[in-house]
Amino acid sequence: QVQLVESGGGLVQPGGSLRLSCEASGIDFNGYVLRWYRQPPGKQRELVATITNGGSTIYADSVKGRFTISRDNAKNTVHLQMNSLKPEDTAVYYCNARRLYNEFWGQGTQVTVSS
């Protein structure tokens, strides 16, 4: 069975940084497109960042220049480095792995940006 587990969330002040991690078991990340989504309270889930198997990255306009997605296929991990955090970044963050018809989700980790 496949399991994705996020970690690294927490409470941070505006302007601060957090590094989220997603570690997989029962899956080989090689060949998968990896993504980070987030869901603010009371709002719909939104795509934050994408990284392809070849290392190409795409970011939502709201996080471009502040967030960086990276992957380590050997360790079956994907990371999201979040800098210059804003209150509007507050959300539950989810990692996602997708390849052909296969798609898997983590359980989410809470990020709260507040003074």
LOVEX-27012 format. One record per atom (N, C-alpha, C): residue number from 1; x, y, z; atom name; residue in one letter; chain. Coordinates in pm, whole numbers, plus 50000, padded with zeros to 5 digits. Layout:
N
(r NUM, (X, Y, Z), 'CA', 'A', 'A'),
...
! end
This chain:
115
(r 1, (50083, 49882, 50000), 'N', 'Q', 'A'),
(r 1, (50000, 50000, 50000), 'CA', 'Q', 'A'),
(r 1, (50088, 50125, 50000), 'C', 'Q', 'A'),
(r 2, (50032, 50234, 49950), 'N', 'V', 'A'),
(r 2, (50102, 50360, 49936), 'CA', 'V', 'A'),
(r 2, (50063, 50453, 50050), 'C', 'V', 'A'),
(r 3, (50162, 50521, 50105), 'N', 'Q', 'A'),
(r 3, (50137, 50620, 50209), 'CA', 'Q', 'A'),
(r 3, (50228, 50739, 50189), 'C', 'Q', 'A'),
(r 4, (50170, 50859, 50188), 'N', 'L', 'A'),
(r 4, (50244, 50984, 50185), 'CA', 'L', 'A'),
(r 4, (50220, 51057, 50316), 'C', 'L', 'A'),
(r 5, (50326, 51099, 50383), 'N', 'V', 'A'),
(r 5, (50315, 51163, 50513), 'CA', 'V', 'A'),
(r 5, (50387, 51297, 50509), 'C', 'V', 'A'),
(r 6, (50310, 51405, 50532), 'N', 'E', 'A'),
(r 6, (50366, 51539, 50537), 'CA', 'E', 'A'),
(r 6, (50413, 51571, 50679), 'C', 'E', 'A'),
(r 7, (50513, 51658, 50688), 'N', 'S', 'A'),
(r 7, (50560, 51708, 50816), 'CA', 'S', 'A'),
(r 7, (50621, 51846, 50796), 'C', 'S', 'A'),
(r 8, (50645, 51915, 50906), 'N', 'G', 'A'),
(r 8, (50712, 52044, 50902), 'CA', 'G', 'A'),
(r 8, (50622, 52164, 50919), 'C', 'G', 'A'),
(r 9, (50493, 52143, 50927), 'N', 'G', 'A'),
(r 9, (50402, 52254, 50948), 'CA', 'G', 'A'),
(r 9, (50411, 52308, 51089), 'C', 'G', 'A'),
(r 10, (50345, 52421, 51111), 'N', 'G', 'A'),
(r 10, (50345, 52482, 51242), 'CA', 'G', 'A'),
(r 10, (50303, 52626, 51237), 'C', 'G', 'A'),
(r 11, (50329, 52697, 51347), 'N', 'L', 'A'),
(r 11, (50296, 52838, 51360), 'CA', 'L', 'A'),
(r 11, (50420, 52922, 51336), 'C', 'L', 'A'),
(r 12, (50408, 53022, 51251), 'N', 'V', 'A'),
(r 12, (50520, 53109, 51218), 'CA', 'V', 'A'),
(r 12, (50469, 53252, 51202), 'C', 'V', 'A'),
(r 13, (50554, 53349, 51235), 'N', 'Q', 'A'),
(r 13, (50517, 53490, 51219), 'CA', 'Q', 'A'),
(r 13, (50529, 53533, 51073), 'C', 'Q', 'A'),
(r 14, (50454, 53635, 51033), 'N', 'P', 'A'),
(r 14, (50471, 53688, 50898), 'CA', 'P', 'A'),
(r 14, (50617, 53723, 50870), 'C', 'P', 'A'),
(r 15, (50662, 53687, 50750), 'N', 'G', 'A'),
(r 15, (50800, 53707, 50712), 'CA', 'G', 'A'),
(r 15, (50891, 53590, 50744), 'C', 'G', 'A'),
(r 16, (50841, 53494, 50820), 'N', 'G', 'A'),
(r 16, (50920, 53378, 50857), 'CA', 'G', 'A'),
(r 16, (50923, 53271, 50750), 'C', 'G', 'A'),
(r 17, (50987, 53159, 50784), 'N', 'S', 'A'),
(r 17, (51005, 53049, 50690), 'CA', 'S', 'A'),
(r 17, (50969, 52916, 50753), 'C', 'S', 'A'),
(r 18, (50924, 52824, 50669), 'N', 'L', 'A'),
(r 18, (50901, 52686, 50706), 'CA', 'L', 'A'),
(r 18, (50944, 52597, 50590), 'C', 'L', 'A'),
(r 19, (50984, 52475, 50622), 'N', 'R', 'A'),
(r 19, (51018, 52376, 50521), 'CA', 'R', 'A'),
(r 19, (50930, 52253, 50543), 'C', 'R', 'A'),
(r 20, (50842, 52227, 50447), 'N', 'L', 'A'),
(r 20, (50755, 52111, 50453), 'CA', 'L', 'A'),
(r 20, (50822, 51993, 50384), 'C', 'L', 'A'),
(r 21, (50797, 51874, 50437), 'N', 'S', 'A'),
(r 21, (50849, 51752, 50378), 'CA', 'S', 'A'),
(r 21, (50735, 51653, 50359), 'C', 'S', 'A'),
(r 22, (50747, 51571, 50256), 'N', 'C', 'A'),
(r 22, (50652, 51463, 50230), 'CA', 'C', 'A'),
(r 22, (50733, 51339, 50199), 'C', 'C', 'A'),
(r 23, (50718, 51238, 50283), 'N', 'E', 'A'),
(r 23, (50792, 51113, 50268), 'CA', 'E', 'A'),
(r 23, (50695, 51002, 50229), 'C', 'E', 'A'),
(r 24, (50734, 50924, 50130), 'N', 'A', 'A'),
(r 24, (50647, 50820, 50076), 'CA', 'A', 'A'),
(r 24, (50698, 50681, 50112), 'C', 'A', 'A'),
(r 25, (50605, 50590, 50129), 'N', 'S', 'A'),
(r 25, (50635, 50448, 50142), 'CA', 'S', 'A'),
(r 25, (50542, 50372, 50048), 'C', 'S', 'A'),
(r 26, (50589, 50260, 49997), 'N', 'G', 'A'),
(r 26, (50510, 50180, 49906), 'CA', 'G', 'A'),
(r 26, (50500, 50237, 49766), 'C', 'G', 'A'),
(r 27, (50588, 50330, 49733), 'N', 'I', 'A'),
(r 27, (50587, 50394, 49602), 'CA', 'I', 'A'),
(r 27, (50728, 50437, 49566), 'C', 'I', 'A'),
(r 28, (50759, 50433, 49440), 'N', 'D', 'A'),
(r 28, (50884, 50485, 49386), 'CA', 'D', 'A'),
(r 28, (50851, 50616, 49316), 'C', 'D', 'A'),
(r 29, (50903, 50727, 49365), 'N', 'F', 'A'),
(r 29, (50873, 50858, 49309), 'CA', 'F', 'A'),
(r 29, (50923, 50875, 49167), 'C', 'F', 'A'),
(r 30, (51015, 50792, 49124), 'N', 'N', 'A'),
(r 30, (51065, 50802, 48987), 'CA', 'N', 'A'),
(r 30, (50950, 50788, 48888), 'C', 'N', 'A'),
(r 31, (50935, 50887, 48800), 'N', 'G', 'A'),
(r 31, (50831, 50887, 48700), 'CA', 'G', 'A'),
(r 31, (50704, 50960, 48739), 'C', 'G', 'A'),
(r 32, (50691, 50999, 48866), 'N', 'Y', 'A'),
(r 32, (50573, 51069, 48914), 'CA', 'Y', 'A'),
(r 32, (50591, 51220, 48907), 'C', 'Y', 'A'),
(r 33, (50482, 51288, 48872), 'N', 'V', 'A'),
(r 33, (50474, 51431, 48892), 'CA', 'V', 'A'),
(r 33, (50433, 51456, 49037), 'C', 'V', 'A'),
(r 34, (50505, 51543, 49105), 'N', 'L', 'A'),
(r 34, (50480, 51571, 49246), 'CA', 'L', 'A'),
(r 34, (50429, 51714, 49261), 'C', 'L', 'A'),
(r 35, (50330, 51731, 49348), 'N', 'R', 'A'),
(r 35, (50268, 51862, 49367), 'CA', 'R', 'A'),
(r 35, (50241, 51889, 49514), 'C', 'R', 'A'),
(r 36, (50238, 52016, 49547), 'N', 'W', 'A'),
(r 36, (50187, 52062, 49675), 'CA', 'W', 'A'),
(r 36, (50060, 52143, 49651), 'C', 'W', 'A'),
(r 37, (49955, 52108, 49724), 'N', 'Y', 'A'),
(r 37, (49831, 52182, 49727), 'CA', 'Y', 'A'),
(r 37, (49812, 52241, 49866), 'C', 'Y', 'A'),
(r 38, (49721, 52337, 49876), 'N', 'R', 'A'),
(r 38, (49684, 52388, 50007), 'CA', 'R', 'A'),
(r 38, (49536, 52421, 50008), 'C', 'R', 'A'),
(r 39, (49477, 52418, 50127), 'N', 'Q', 'A'),
(r 39, (49337, 52450, 50144), 'CA', 'Q', 'A'),
(r 39, (49323, 52543, 50263), 'C', 'Q', 'A'),
(r 40, (49304, 52673, 50237), 'N', 'P', 'A'),
(r 40, (49280, 52767, 50346), 'CA', 'P', 'A'),
(r 40, (49146, 52737, 50413), 'C', 'P', 'A'),
(r 41, (49130, 52778, 50538), 'N', 'P', 'A'),
(r 41, (49002, 52752, 50607), 'CA', 'P', 'A'),
(r 41, (48886, 52817, 50533), 'C', 'P', 'A'),
(r 42, (48782, 52739, 50507), 'N', 'G', 'A'),
(r 42, (48663, 52788, 50441), 'CA', 'G', 'A'),
(r 42, (48675, 52809, 50292), 'C', 'G', 'A'),
(r 43, (48787, 52768, 50233), 'N', 'K', 'A'),
(r 43, (48809, 52788, 50091), 'CA', 'K', 'A'),
(r 43, (48840, 52655, 50021), 'C', 'K', 'A'),
(r 44, (48841, 52659, 49889), 'N', 'Q', 'A'),
(r 44, (48869, 52540, 49810), 'CA', 'Q', 'A'),
(r 44, (49019, 52511, 49804), 'C', 'Q', 'A'),
(r 45, (49051, 52385, 49780), 'N', 'R', 'A'),
(r 45, (49188, 52344, 49761), 'CA', 'R', 'A'),
(r 45, (49247, 52411, 49637), 'C', 'R', 'A'),
(r 46, (49373, 52453, 49647), 'N', 'E', 'A'),
(r 46, (49439, 52518, 49535), 'CA', 'E', 'A'),
(r 46, (49578, 52460, 49515), 'C', 'E', 'A'),
(r 47, (49621, 52459, 49390), 'N', 'L', 'A'),
(r 47, (49754, 52410, 49355), 'CA', 'L', 'A'),
(r 47, (49858, 52516, 49387), 'C', 'L', 'A'),
(r 48, (49964, 52476, 49456), 'N', 'V', 'A'),
(r 48, (50070, 52567, 49496), 'CA', 'V', 'A'),
(r 48, (50193, 52553, 49408), 'C', 'V', 'A'),
(r 49, (50241, 52430, 49389), 'N', 'A', 'A'),
(r 49, (50365, 52408, 49317), 'CA', 'A', 'A'),
(r 49, (50367, 52269, 49257), 'C', 'A', 'A'),
(r 50, (50437, 52255, 49144), 'N', 'T', 'A'),
(r 50, (50450, 52130, 49072), 'CA', 'T', 'A'),
(r 50, (50597, 52108, 49037), 'C', 'T', 'A'),
(r 51, (50642, 51984, 49047), 'N', 'I', 'A'),
(r 51, (50774, 51947, 48996), 'CA', 'I', 'A'),
(r 51, (50760, 51817, 48919), 'C', 'I', 'A'),
(r 52, (50812, 51816, 48796), 'N', 'T', 'A'),
(r 52, (50806, 51698, 48711), 'CA', 'T', 'A'),
(r 52, (50920, 51604, 48743), 'C', 'T', 'A'),
(r 53, (50916, 51485, 48682), 'N', 'N', 'A'),
(r 53, (51024, 51390, 48702), 'CA', 'N', 'A'),
(r 53, (51158, 51445, 48654), 'C', 'N', 'A'),
(r 54, (51154, 51530, 48552), 'N', 'G', 'A'),
(r 54, (51275, 51589, 48500), 'CA', 'G', 'A'),
(r 54, (51323, 51711, 48576), 'C', 'G', 'A'),
(r 55, (51248, 51754, 48677), 'N', 'G', 'A'),
(r 55, (51289, 51866, 48760), 'CA', 'G', 'A'),
(r 55, (51232, 52000, 48721), 'C', 'G', 'A'),
(r 56, (51147, 52006, 48620), 'N', 'S', 'A'),
(r 56, (51082, 52132, 48585), 'CA', 'S', 'A'),
(r 56, (50982, 52171, 48693), 'C', 'S', 'A'),
(r 57, (50973, 52300, 48722), 'N', 'T', 'A'),
(r 57, (50886, 52348, 48829), 'CA', 'T', 'A'),
(r 57, (50788, 52452, 48779), 'C', 'T', 'A'),
(r 58, (50671, 52455, 48840), 'N', 'I', 'A'),
(r 58, (50567, 52552, 48812), 'CA', 'I', 'A'),
(r 58, (50509, 52597, 48945), 'C', 'I', 'A'),
(r 59, (50487, 52728, 48961), 'N', 'Y', 'A'),
(r 59, (50436, 52783, 49085), 'CA', 'Y', 'A'),
(r 59, (50313, 52867, 49061), 'C', 'Y', 'A'),
(r 60, (50223, 52866, 49158), 'N', 'A', 'A'),
(r 60, (50112, 52960, 49156), 'CA', 'A', 'A'),
(r 60, (50167, 53101, 49168), 'C', 'A', 'A'),
(r 61, (50099, 53196, 49102), 'N', 'D', 'A'),
(r 61, (50145, 53334, 49107), 'CA', 'D', 'A'),
(r 61, (50156, 53387, 49250), 'C', 'D', 'A'),
(r 62, (50070, 53339, 49338), 'N', 'S', 'A'),
(r 62, (50067, 53389, 49474), 'CA', 'S', 'A'),
(r 62, (50190, 53352, 49555), 'C', 'S', 'A'),
(r 63, (50265, 53249, 49512), 'N', 'V', 'A'),
(r 63, (50382, 53204, 49587), 'CA', 'V', 'A'),
(r 63, (50511, 53217, 49508), 'C', 'V', 'A'),
(r 64, (50504, 53255, 49384), 'N', 'K', 'A'),
(r 64, (50623, 53263, 49299), 'CA', 'K', 'A'),
(r 64, (50725, 53359, 49359), 'C', 'K', 'A'),
(r 65, (50850, 53314, 49365), 'N', 'G', 'A'),
(r 65, (50956, 53394, 49423), 'CA', 'G', 'A'),
(r 65, (50973, 53375, 49572), 'C', 'G', 'A'),
(r 66, (50877, 53309, 49637), 'N', 'R', 'A'),
(r 66, (50883, 53288, 49781), 'CA', 'R', 'A'),
(r 66, (50896, 53140, 49818), 'C', 'R', 'A'),
(r 67, (50833, 53052, 49737), 'N', 'F', 'A'),
(r 67, (50832, 52909, 49765), 'CA', 'F', 'A'),
(r 67, (50919, 52836, 49664), 'C', 'F', 'A'),
(r 68, (50980, 52725, 49707), 'N', 'T', 'A'),
(r 68, (51060, 52641, 49620), 'CA', 'T', 'A'),
(r 68, (51025, 52495, 49644), 'C', 'T', 'A'),
(r 69, (50988, 52424, 49538), 'N', 'I', 'A'),
(r 69, (50961, 52281, 49547), 'CA', 'I', 'A'),
(r 69, (51084, 52205, 49499), 'C', 'I', 'A'),
(r 70, (51115, 52094, 49566), 'N', 'S', 'A'),
(r 70, (51228, 52011, 49528), 'CA', 'S', 'A'),
(r 70, (51194, 51866, 49556), 'C', 'S', 'A'),
(r 71, (51270, 51775, 49494), 'N', 'R', 'A'),
(r 71, (51245, 51633, 49513), 'CA', 'R', 'A'),
(r 71, (51375, 51557, 49524), 'C', 'R', 'A'),
(r 72, (51369, 51444, 49592), 'N', 'D', 'A'),
(r 72, (51481, 51352, 49604), 'CA', 'D', 'A'),
(r 72, (51425, 51213, 49580), 'C', 'D', 'A'),
(r 73, (51436, 51167, 49456), 'N', 'N', 'A'),
(r 73, (51377, 51037, 49422), 'CA', 'N', 'A'),
(r 73, (51440, 50922, 49499), 'C', 'N', 'A'),
(r 74, (51570, 50933, 49528), 'N', 'A', 'A'),
(r 74, (51639, 50827, 49601), 'CA', 'A', 'A'),
(r 74, (51582, 50810, 49741), 'C', 'A', 'A'),
(r 75, (51531, 50918, 49800), 'N', 'K', 'A'),
(r 75, (51473, 50913, 49933), 'CA', 'K', 'A'),
(r 75, (51321, 50915, 49932), 'C', 'K', 'A'),
(r 76, (51261, 50916, 49813), 'N', 'N', 'A'),
(r 76, (51115, 50922, 49799), 'CA', 'N', 'A'),
(r 76, (51056, 51036, 49881), 'C', 'N', 'A'),
(r 77, (51115, 51154, 49864), 'N', 'T', 'A'),
(r 77, (51068, 51272, 49936), 'CA', 'T', 'A'),
(r 77, (51050, 51389, 49842), 'C', 'T', 'A'),
(r 78, (50958, 51475, 49878), 'N', 'V', 'A'),
(r 78, (50939, 51603, 49811), 'CA', 'V', 'A'),
(r 78, (50927, 51709, 49919), 'C', 'V', 'A'),
(r 79, (50985, 51826, 49893), 'N', 'H', 'A'),
(r 79, (50990, 51934, 49992), 'CA', 'H', 'A'),
(r 79, (50929, 52061, 49935), 'C', 'H', 'A'),
(r 80, (50884, 52145, 50025), 'N', 'L', 'A'),
(r 80, (50839, 52279, 49990), 'CA', 'L', 'A'),
(r 80, (50901, 52377, 50088), 'C', 'L', 'A'),
(r 81, (50999, 52453, 50039), 'N', 'Q', 'A'),
(r 81, (51061, 52558, 50119), 'CA', 'Q', 'A'),
(r 81, (50977, 52684, 50104), 'C', 'Q', 'A'),
(r 82, (50928, 52738, 50215), 'N', 'M', 'A'),
(r 82, (50840, 52853, 50215), 'CA', 'M', 'A'),
(r 82, (50908, 52968, 50289), 'C', 'M', 'A'),
(r 83, (50936, 53075, 50217), 'N', 'N', 'A'),
(r 83, (50999, 53193, 50274), 'CA', 'N', 'A'),
(r 83, (50905, 53313, 50263), 'C', 'N', 'A'),
(r 84, (50935, 53416, 50340), 'N', 'S', 'A'),
(r 84, (50856, 53540, 50338), 'CA', 'S', 'A'),
(r 84, (50707, 53511, 50352), 'C', 'S', 'A'),
(r 85, (50674, 53430, 50450), 'N', 'L', 'A'),
(r 85, (50536, 53385, 50466), 'CA', 'L', 'A'),
(r 85, (50443, 53500, 50502), 'C', 'L', 'A'),
(r 86, (50321, 53489, 50450), 'N', 'K', 'A'),
(r 86, (50217, 53588, 50470), 'CA', 'K', 'A'),
(r 86, (50097, 53524, 50538), 'C', 'K', 'A'),
(r 87, (50013, 53602, 50607), 'N', 'P', 'A'),
(r 87, (49894, 53543, 50669), 'CA', 'P', 'A'),
(r 87, (49806, 53467, 50571), 'C', 'P', 'A'),
(r 88, (49799, 53511, 50446), 'N', 'E', 'A'),
(r 88, (49718, 53442, 50347), 'CA', 'E', 'A'),
(r 88, (49774, 53307, 50305), 'C', 'E', 'A'),
(r 89, (49894, 53273, 50350), 'N', 'D', 'A'),
(r 89, (49950, 53140, 50327), 'CA', 'D', 'A'),
(r 89, (49896, 53037, 50426), 'C', 'D', 'A'),
(r 90, (49823, 53081, 50526), 'N', 'T', 'A'),
(r 90, (49766, 52991, 50626), 'CA', 'T', 'A'),
(r 90, (49672, 52891, 50558), 'C', 'T', 'A'),
(r 91, (49699, 52762, 50579), 'N', 'A', 'A'),
(r 91, (49622, 52657, 50514), 'CA', 'A', 'A'),
(r 91, (49672, 52522, 50562), 'C', 'A', 'A'),
(r 92, (49596, 52418, 50528), 'N', 'V', 'A'),
(r 92, (49646, 52282, 50537), 'CA', 'V', 'A'),
(r 92, (49713, 52250, 50405), 'C', 'V', 'A'),
(r 93, (49837, 52205, 50411), 'N', 'Y', 'A'),
(r 93, (49915, 52176, 50292), 'CA', 'Y', 'A'),
(r 93, (49921, 52025, 50270), 'C', 'Y', 'A'),
(r 94, (49895, 51984, 50145), 'N', 'Y', 'A'),
(r 94, (49891, 51844, 50108), 'CA', 'Y', 'A'),
(r 94, (49990, 51815, 49996), 'C', 'Y', 'A'),
(r 95, (50059, 51702, 50003), 'N', 'C', 'A'),
(r 95, (50141, 51658, 49891), 'CA', 'C', 'A'),
(r 95, (50064, 51558, 49807), 'C', 'C', 'A'),
(r 96, (50097, 51555, 49679), 'N', 'N', 'A'),
(r 96, (50027, 51474, 49581), 'CA', 'N', 'A'),
(r 96, (50128, 51415, 49484), 'C', 'N', 'A'),
(r 97, (50110, 51287, 49450), 'N', 'A', 'A'),
(r 97, (50193, 51219, 49351), 'CA', 'A', 'A'),
(r 97, (50103, 51161, 49244), 'C', 'A', 'A'),
(r 98, (50140, 51184, 49118), 'N', 'R', 'A'),
(r 98, (50055, 51143, 49007), 'CA', 'R', 'A'),
(r 98, (50138, 51086, 48893), 'C', 'R', 'A'),
(r 99, (50093, 50971, 48841), 'N', 'R', 'A'),
(r 99, (50156, 50909, 48725), 'CA', 'R', 'A'),
(r 99, (50052, 50825, 48653), 'C', 'R', 'A'),
(r 100, (50028, 50858, 48527), 'N', 'L', 'A'),
(r 100, (49925, 50790, 48448), 'CA', 'L', 'A'),
(r 100, (49793, 50791, 48526), 'C', 'L', 'A'),
(r 101, (49737, 50674, 48555), 'N', 'Y', 'A'),
(r 101, (49609, 50667, 48625), 'CA', 'Y', 'A'),
(r 101, (49625, 50663, 48776), 'C', 'Y', 'A'),
(r 102, (49747, 50661, 48824), 'N', 'N', 'A'),
(r 102, (49771, 50655, 48968), 'CA', 'N', 'A'),
(r 102, (49782, 50793, 49029), 'C', 'N', 'A'),
(r 103, (49716, 50814, 49142), 'N', 'E', 'A'),
(r 103, (49723, 50941, 49215), 'CA', 'E', 'A'),
(r 103, (49711, 50913, 49364), 'C', 'E', 'A'),
(r 104, (49799, 50974, 49442), 'N', 'F', 'A'),
(r 104, (49802, 50952, 49585), 'CA', 'F', 'A'),
(r 104, (49815, 51085, 49659), 'C', 'F', 'A'),
(r 105, (49760, 51091, 49780), 'N', 'W', 'A'),
(r 105, (49758, 51210, 49862), 'CA', 'W', 'A'),
(r 105, (49809, 51183, 50002), 'C', 'W', 'A'),
(r 106, (49874, 51284, 50060), 'N', 'G', 'A'),
(r 106, (49908, 51279, 50201), 'CA', 'G', 'A'),
(r 106, (49792, 51326, 50286), 'C', 'G', 'A'),
(r 107, (49811, 51320, 50417), 'N', 'Q', 'A'),
(r 107, (49703, 51355, 50511), 'CA', 'Q', 'A'),
(r 107, (49697, 51504, 50541), 'C', 'Q', 'A'),
(r 108, (49800, 51578, 50505), 'N', 'G', 'A'),
(r 108, (49803, 51721, 50525), 'CA', 'G', 'A'),
(r 108, (49877, 51763, 50651), 'C', 'G', 'A'),
(r 109, (49933, 51883, 50646), 'N', 'T', 'A'),
(r 109, (49998, 51943, 50762), 'CA', 'T', 'A'),
(r 109, (49958, 52090, 50770), 'C', 'T', 'A'),
(r 110, (49928, 52136, 50890), 'N', 'Q', 'A'),
(r 110, (49876, 52271, 50911), 'CA', 'Q', 'A'),
(r 110, (49990, 52373, 50914), 'C', 'Q', 'A'),
(r 111, (49973, 52480, 50837), 'N', 'V', 'A'),
(r 111, (50062, 52595, 50840), 'CA', 'V', 'A'),
(r 111, (49980, 52717, 50881), 'C', 'V', 'A'),
(r 112, (50022, 52783, 50987), 'N', 'T', 'A'),
(r 112, (49954, 52903, 51035), 'CA', 'T', 'A'),
(r 112, (50053, 53017, 51041), 'C', 'T', 'A'),
(r 113, (50022, 53126, 50972), 'N', 'V', 'A'),
(r 113, (50107, 53245, 50969), 'CA', 'V', 'A'),
(r 113, (50031, 53356, 51041), 'C', 'V', 'A'),
(r 114, (50082, 53395, 51157), 'N', 'S', 'A'),
(r 114, (50011, 53491, 51240), 'CA', 'S', 'A'),
(r 114, (50108, 53559, 51335), 'C', 'S', 'A'),
(r 115, (50075, 53685, 51368), 'N', 'S', 'A'),
(r 115, (50153, 53758, 51467), 'CA', 'S', 'A'),
(r 115, (50112, 53721, 51610), 'C', 'S', 'A'),
! end
